[in-house]
Amino acid sequence: MSTQSSDISGFMIFILALSFITISYFMGMLVHSALMYEDKNNIGKDSRNGWILSMVAGTGITGWMFYYGYYANFLR
């Protein structure tokens, strides 16, 4: 019986998670800038709900990008 080492190490998972969090944060900042300074429908610039909404949207966009990258590279 032979054991095969995994192609994904703990360090690679750490870097992937760190890059996901970083890209999600900056994507949320982009959404926040667009929402607070351009569209601003009854949401104040320092609104906690606007900030949370923007960060959730950034995480969703980044999650979709990571999933699509995984799908395009490994599931087709």
C-alpha positions as CSV (number, residue, x, y, z in Angstrom):
1,M,0.0,0.0,0.0
2,S,1.4,3.4,-0.9
3,T,0.4,6.6,0.7
4,Q,0.1,9.7,-1.5
5,S,0.8,13.1,-0.1
6,S,-1.8,15.7,-0.5
7,D,-1.2,18.5,-3.0
8,I,-2.6,21.1,-0.6
9,S,-0.6,21.9,2.5
10,G,-1.7,23.7,5.6
11,F,0.3,26.8,4.6
12,M,-1.5,26.9,1.2
13,I,-4.9,26.8,2.9
14,F,-3.8,29.6,5.3
15,I,-2.7,31.7,2.3
16,L,-6.0,31.0,0.5
17,A,-8.1,32.0,3.5
18,L,-6.0,35.1,4.1
19,S,-6.3,36.2,0.5
20,F,-10.1,35.5,0.6
21,I,-10.5,37.7,3.7
22,T,-8.3,40.4,2.2
23,I,-10.1,40.5,-1.1
24,S,-13.5,40.4,0.6
25,Y,-12.6,43.4,2.7
26,F,-11.4,45.5,-0.2
27,M,-14.4,44.4,-2.3
28,G,-16.6,45.5,0.6
29,M,-14.8,48.8,0.6
30,L,-15.5,49.3,-3.1
31,V,-19.2,48.5,-2.5
32,H,-19.3,50.8,0.5
33,S,-17.8,53.7,-1.5
34,A,-20.3,53.2,-4.3
35,L,-23.2,52.9,-1.9
36,M,-22.4,55.6,0.6
37,Y,-21.0,58.3,-1.7
38,E,-22.9,57.8,-4.9
39,D,-26.3,56.1,-4.3
40,K,-26.9,56.9,-0.6
41,N,-30.7,56.1,-0.4
42,N,-31.5,57.1,3.2
43,I,-28.3,55.5,4.5
44,G,-25.9,57.8,6.4
45,K,-22.2,57.7,5.6
46,D,-21.3,56.4,9.1
47,S,-24.2,53.9,9.2
48,R,-23.3,50.5,10.8
49,N,-26.0,48.8,8.7
50,G,-24.5,50.2,5.5
51,W,-21.1,49.0,6.5
52,I,-22.4,45.5,7.4
53,L,-24.3,45.3,4.1
54,S,-21.3,46.4,2.1
55,M,-19.0,43.8,3.8
56,V,-21.6,41.0,3.3
57,A,-21.9,42.0,-0.4
58,G,-18.0,42.0,-0.7
59,T,-17.8,38.6,0.8
60,G,-20.6,37.3,-1.5
61,I,-18.9,38.7,-4.6
62,T,-15.5,37.3,-3.5
63,G,-17.0,33.9,-2.7
64,W,-18.6,33.8,-6.1
65,M,-15.2,34.7,-7.7
66,F,-13.4,32.0,-5.7
67,Y,-16.1,29.4,-6.5
68,Y,-16.1,30.2,-10.2
69,G,-12.3,30.0,-10.3
70,Y,-12.5,26.6,-8.6
71,Y,-15.2,25.5,-11.0
72,A,-13.4,26.7,-14.1
73,N,-10.1,25.1,-13.1
74,F,-11.1,21.8,-11.5
75,L,-14.7,20.9,-12.0
76,R,-15.0,21.1,-15.8
